[in-house]
Amino acid sequence: MNRRQFNRLLAASPAAAIRIPALAAGASERPWIGPQFWANPLQDWRLRDGRIECFVSGGDRNVCLLTHDVVSAPGTLELKVKLGRMDGLFFPDRATAPQFANYLERAGVPKTALIIGSADWDGDQSILSTRYLNGAVYPAVDPTGLKTLAPQYAAKFGGTPNPLATIAYTAVTLANAGPLAKAKPRYSAAALTAPAGFNGRDGVFRLLPSGENQYALVMKQVTAGGAVVVDGPKL
């Protein structure tokens, strides 16, 4: 195994760490890992609790040890890597999650940490068919609203509704809600941003004064070729 291959193998596992003897656990946390290392890319690595951690998924992430070199000469090279356990691995990007999972599987990294995805994972067949991602969890819009709307939509228009149809339904319902439409003044900022929120087709949601919004999401778990809801909607 040459240096490039070792670096790739090391980078394949975000659970891999290099112990820095000069730093005690918990002594420092910073994005620059030290003068003896070259981190690629710099912004995706950090030093925390005496460990080097890669906290962004993707390819071509590696660390080179600048104080030593491997040359083409007879001899023995011994490398020792101490693996640390992580409770969770966050893979938000659905485009790279299957590839990164395959890297971990090929490197023989055991699935001791819970893999967590993002709402962008929902319905992605590449993710659902990746063996190493079985058991991973991710947030998603509650499918109950769309399932309830589907037969009504089919009876009226024929076909299957677009998943965004529930948002349109919720918008019309919100516009006609009595506490908003009949209030004086109508649709005031205070009423629209009430902390209690509103009950939409996809569940409870809130409009925030900042212009952002919050939706109650369920948690789904990847199974063999599919996904199931394992926790109900929560804000």
C-alpha positions in Angstrom: 0.0 0.0 0.0 1.5 3.3 -1.0 1.0 6.7 0.7 -1.8 7.8 -1.6 -3.7 4.6 -1.1 -3.3 4.8 2.7 -4.5 8.4 2.7 -7.6 7.4 0.7 -8.3 4.5 3.0 -7.9 6.8 6.1 -10.1 9.5 4.5 -12.8 6.9 3.7 -13.7 6.7 7.4 -14.6 9.9 9.3 -14.3 7.7 12.4 -10.5 7.4 11.8 -8.3 9.7 13.9 -4.6 10.4 14.5 -3.7 10.9 18.1 -1.6 14.0 18.7 0.5 13.3 21.9 1.1 17.0 22.6 -2.6 17.7 23.2 -4.6 16.2 25.9 -8.2 15.3 25.3 -10.5 18.3 25.5 -7.5 20.7 25.4 -8.2 22.3 22.1 -10.7 22.6 19.3 -9.8 24.4 16.1 -10.1 24.2 12.3 -6.3 24.1 11.8 -5.0 20.7 12.8 -1.3 21.6 13.2 1.9 22.3 11.3 2.8 18.6 11.0 -0.2 17.8 8.8 -1.6 18.8 5.4 -5.4 18.5 5.4 -7.2 18.4 2.1 -9.4 20.3 1.9 -8.5 22.4 4.9 -12.0 23.6 5.8 -13.4 20.0 6.1 -11.1 18.9 8.9 -10.8 20.0 12.5 -8.9 19.2 15.7 -11.1 18.2 18.6 -10.2 16.4 21.8 -6.8 15.5 20.6 -8.2 13.9 17.4 -8.3 14.8 13.8 -11.8 14.6 12.4 -13.2 15.0 8.9 -16.8 16.3 9.4 -17.8 16.8 5.7 -18.7 13.8 3.5 -17.3 13.5 0.0 -14.4 12.1 -2.0 -10.8 13.2 -2.1 -10.5 14.1 1.6 -7.2 13.1 3.1 -4.5 14.1 5.6 -0.8 13.9 4.8 1.8 13.6 7.6 4.5 16.1 6.7 7.1 15.0 9.1 7.7 11.6 7.4 7.9 10.3 3.9 7.7 7.0 2.1 10.5 6.3 -0.4 11.2 3.6 -2.9 13.8 1.8 -0.8 14.1 -1.6 0.9 12.7 -1.6 4.4 9.7 -2.1 6.6 6.9 0.4 7.1 4.6 0.0 10.1 1.5 2.2 10.5 -0.8 2.3 13.5 -4.1 4.0 13.4 -6.4 4.3 16.5 -10.0 4.3 15.5 -12.5 6.3 17.6 -16.1 5.6 17.9 -18.6 8.2 16.8 -22.3 8.0 17.8 -23.5 9.4 14.5 -22.4 10.2 10.9 -24.3 13.0 9.0 -24.6 12.6 5.3 -26.9 15.4 4.2 -26.1 15.3 0.4 -28.1 12.7 -1.3 -25.9 12.8 -4.4 -22.7 11.7 -2.6 -24.2 9.7 0.3 -24.3 6.3 -1.6 -20.7 6.8 -2.8 -19.4 7.7 0.6 -21.3 4.7 2.1 -19.6 2.4 -0.4 -16.2 3.8 0.6 -16.9 2.9 4.2 -18.1 -0.6 3.3 -15.0 -1.3 1.1 -12.7 0.0 3.8 -14.3 -2.5 6.2 -15.6 0.2 8.6 -18.1 -1.4 11.0 -21.5 0.2 11.3 -21.2 1.2 14.9 -22.5 4.7 14.4 -25.9 5.8 13.4 -26.0 7.2 9.9 -28.2 10.3 9.6 -29.4 11.8 6.3 -31.4 14.9 5.4 -34.9 15.4 4.1 -33.4 15.5 0.6 -32.9 11.7 0.9 -36.7 11.0 0.7 -37.6 8.9 -2.3 -34.1 8.6 -3.7 -33.8 5.1 -5.0 -30.0 5.2 -5.1 -29.9 5.8 -1.3 -32.6 3.2 -0.7 -30.7 0.5 -2.7 -27.3 1.1 -1.0 -26.7 -1.8 1.3 -24.5 0.1 3.8 -27.2 2.7 4.3 -29.7 0.1 5.6 -30.7 1.3 9.1 -29.9 4.9 8.4 -32.5 7.5 9.5 -33.5 10.8 8.0 -36.3 13.4 8.5 -39.1 13.7 5.9 -42.5 15.2 5.4 -45.3 13.2 6.9 -46.6 11.1 4.0 -50.1 10.8 5.6 -51.3 14.1 4.1 -50.4 13.1 0.5 -51.9 9.6 0.9 -55.1 11.2 2.1 -55.2 13.7 -0.7 -54.3 11.2 -3.5 -57.7 9.5 -3.9 -59.6 12.8 -3.8 -57.2 14.2 -6.4 -57.6 11.1 -8.6 -61.4 11.3 -8.5 -61.4 15.0 -9.4 -58.5 15.3 -11.9 -57.3 11.7 -12.6 -53.7 10.6 -12.1 -51.4 11.1 -9.1 -50.9 14.5 -7.4 -47.5 16.1 -7.3 -46.0 15.9 -3.8 -46.1 19.8 -3.7 -49.9 19.6 -4.1 -50.2 19.4 -0.3 -48.4 22.7 0.1 -50.8 24.4 -2.4 -53.8 22.9 -0.5 -52.3 24.2 2.8 -51.8 27.7 1.4 -55.4 27.9 0.3 -56.6 26.6 3.6 -54.4 29.2 5.5 -55.7 32.1 3.3 -59.3 31.2 4.2 -58.7 30.5 7.9 -61.2 32.5 10.0 -58.7 33.8 12.6 -56.7 35.3 9.8 -59.3 36.3 7.1 -61.8 37.7 9.5 -59.4 39.4 11.9 -58.9 43.1 12.2 -56.4 43.8 10.7 -56.5 40.8 8.4 -53.4 38.7 8.1 -51.4 40.6 10.6 -47.8 39.7 11.2 -48.5 38.8 14.8 -51.3 36.4 13.8 -49.3 34.8 11.0 -46.3 34.2 13.2 -48.2 32.9 16.2 -46.0 30.4 18.1 -48.8 27.8 18.1 -48.5 27.6 14.3 -51.1 26.1 12.0 -52.3 22.6 11.0 -51.6 22.1 7.3 -52.1 19.1 5.0 -48.6 17.9 5.9 -49.0 18.5 9.6 -48.2 21.4 12.0 -46.1 24.2 10.7 -45.0 27.7 11.9 -44.2 30.9 10.1 -41.3 32.8 11.8 -40.8 36.6 12.0 -37.5 36.1 10.1 -39.4 34.9 7.0 -38.4 31.3 7.6 -40.8 28.4 8.4 -40.7 25.2 10.5 -42.5 22.0 9.6 -43.2 19.0 11.8 -41.3 16.2 10.2 -41.3 12.4 10.7 -38.2 10.2 11.0 -37.8 7.5 8.4 -35.4 4.5 8.5 -33.9 3.0 5.4 -34.8 -0.7 4.9 -34.0 -3.1 2.1 -35.1 -1.2 -1.0 -37.4 1.2 0.9 -38.0 3.3 4.0 -40.5 3.2 6.9 -41.6 5.8 9.4 -40.1 5.1 12.8 -41.1 8.3 14.7 -44.1 10.5 14.3 -44.1 14.2 13.2 -42.4 16.7 15.5 -41.4 20.3 15.2 
